[in-house]
Amino acid sequence: MKQSRAMSLVEAVTNVIVGYVLAIATQIVVFPWFGIETGLAEHLTIGLAFVGVSLARGYLLRRLFEAIRIRGAQ
């Protein structure tokens, strides 16, 4: 079954959102262990800094593997 480009984007966005929420929760727990004290706004900003990169990475890798799958089927 072939995945459409739109569904690849939906999957990548969902992956990034779930990752973002987990990253924020992890930062809130782990940062204090290392003596890093930040507020919620900083945690959210740090997380947002990586959202675009994560979204692009997930989408491009999905498209790459889809292209490999299609070439292998020919």
ABEGO torsion letter per residue (X at the ends): XBBBAAAAAAAAAAAAAAAAAAAAAAAAAAAAAAGBBBBAAAAAAAAAAAAAAAAAAAAAAAAAAAAAAAAAAX
